Amino acid sequence: MLWHVGNTTVRTPYRLKEALEVLYSSPLNGNIDGKEAEQKFLQLLNDNEVVESKHADDIVKASFHGRKWRSALYQLGFITPKAIKDLETNEKVELETIVSQVESLTGRYYEVTPNGSRLLDSERLPAQQECFLRALANYKIASPIEPDYKCKPFSPLRFILKIISGLEVAGSEHRLSFNEFALFVQTSTPENGVDKIIEQILSFRKGKLAAKGKVRAFYREFYTRVASGVNRKPDTLTDYADLSFRYLKATGLFRSAGRGIAINPAKSQLAILLREQPLPTYTTEEYLNSLWRGAELPSDNESEAYVILQDLLAILAARGLLPAVEIPAATADIRDLNEARFALEEQISRLEETDYAADQANRIDEILAWMSAIPKRGSAKLANGQTVRIPQGEGPAYLEWIVWRAFLAINSLTNEPWDARRFQIDQDFLPIHCAPGGGPDMIFEFEDMVVVVEVTLTASSRQEAAEGEPVRRHVAQIAESSEKDVYGLFIALNIDSNTAHTFKYGDWYKKDDTKMALDIVPITLSDFAAFLKTGENKLEQLPKSLLDLMIKCRARINLDAPQWKQAVSDIFQKNQIR
């Protein structure tokens, strides 16, 4: 037995929202049946930059990948499926007979469901995470949608919550390491017995301590044996564990603990209530209706919502802080209780992000390692031997994220860390996706200046076509409303000469046809890394140094574009902070 949560094609669950957005407003909503429709779906995702596919015009490959995305959406109940099987009778069930009780559904295959619509409407991260939680709180391994698992249906979410709780009761660390999940959890079901699985994990922990300098051999022996037992390769165990962790953390219920997961402290009371909430015994129709609507959560009940609210207040009190909003009475309407809950969760999240920002000054080596991994779109090792990895397909988001961290490390910003970025981060401060269009990627305000930062992995002449106008427009927008001097910093792996030419003068005409002179400096990521490395022991001097360097760069715009971009590189590479 080997199971996983999520879909191996869509490894970043938050991208499902982007896919739903383009699907919902297209003729394909309720109409992705057949190879041609599957190809059109992939083309739609490709045209809207949800995916980057070289196979959009190949009907065989495109329909295959379109099917994978379609599957990722219906597995969690964000769209309806086509093939449904009653687990008791093993007979096919017609969709039309199932959807009759669900408002807004017409009976078409692959139509956006109520919980899919809820995800579409959720703009803030906590609201998106609640949609994933509503999906996974109902989701079963072995279900009418995924009937091929040979086990009794079970909730992987509740299964994991009970194992973590059992580890705490046993007096051990109440978290699951990556290896523990890969070896013992995803290869078991509740039928194996939660207590037995906990015993295996505790024994594994003792064995790891005893292995001392031979931990790698210890791991290798376990992976070989367990993989053989489920007739899979060891790499499949780690691949599935990584996938499941991503989807579990998308609920907001878990956060990273090293390479493992633990209960998010801000959601601990909700986790307890969910763990103790019995999973209903559903008929096929009831299960699918509930999956499509989204599960009822403890926070939907007034008394339990108030308990969760009190838990959040206790977290703030432990930090000596008062809530930033008025707390409603226990008898208040559920909507008021949940609005207060969201506000407290955001308050706690921002406190944690403030702590995270302050800590970046101690993470220069780690930041530089991530920067070295970006060009490889792979991995790099830290000085302590830890490996940092960029998830496949997430290079652009991680580029924005690591540049944001670098500016946080400079530790001289006058705007808040969440105001400095336009991309979303999760509860582990990792990027969810790139900054949306319509504005700059990042805005860093210092005492004497504002630096508008745009980053890209785009290269060649496509770079100028994609970035030339938006970057100038975004810098102009900030410059028009700021009382401080505004500079644009454009960071890419390589600077195309046409891009450099566009930014050399960078003039921008306002609506009244008056001209603005813009100060934009294009630099490579390696040049920016060299600048950060030079000042790692004198971070307080970096803002002035950056301003001086940008002024020097702008003073050389009399050069032709190829010579100017080389001069910019030389200025940053030769920078010395005394």
PETA-V230649 format. One line per field, one symbol per residue. ss: DSSP state (A for helix, B for strand, O for the rest). burial: # if it has 16 or more other C-alpha atoms within 10 Angstrom, else .. Layout:
ss: ???
burial: ???
This chain:
ss: OOOOOOOOOOOOOOAAAAAAAAAAOOOOOOOOOOAAAAAAAAAAAAAOOOOOOOOOOOAAAAAAAAAAAAAAAAAOOOBOOOOOBOOOOOOBOOAAAOAAAOOOOOOOOOOBOAAAAAAAAOOOAAAAAAAAAAAAAAOOBOOOOOOOOOOOOBOAAAAAAAAAAAAAAOOOOOOBOAAAAAAAAOOOOAAAOAAAAAAAAAAAAAAAAAAAAAAAAAAAAAAAAAAAAOOOOAAAAAAAAAAAAAAAAOOOOBBBBOOBBBBOAAAAAAAAAAAAOOOOOOOAAAAAAAAAAOOOOAAAOAAAAAAAAAAAAAAAAAOOOOOOOOOOOOOOOAAAAAAAAAAAAAAAAAAAAAAAAAAAAAOAAAAAAAAAAAAAOOBBBOOOOOBBBOOOOOAAAAAAAAAAAAAAAAOOOOOOAAAABOOOBOOOOOBOOOOOOOOOOBBBBOOOBBBBBBBBOOOOAAAAAAAAAAAAAAAAAAAAAOOOBBBBBBBBOOOOAAAAAAAAAOOBBOOOOOBBOOBBBBBBAAAAAAAAAAOOOOAAAAAAAAAAAAAAAAOOOOOOAAAAAAAAAAAAAOOOOO
burial: .#######.#####.#########...######.#.##########...##.#.##..#.######################.####.....#.#..##..#..#.##############....#####################.#.....###############......#################...#..##.###.##..#.........##...#..##......#..##.#################...#####.##########........##.#########.###..############..#..........##.#...#..##.##.#######...#..##..##..############.#.##.........#...####################...##.##########.#####...########..##########....##..##.#######.##......###################.###.........###################..#..##.###.##..##..#...#..##.###.###.#...
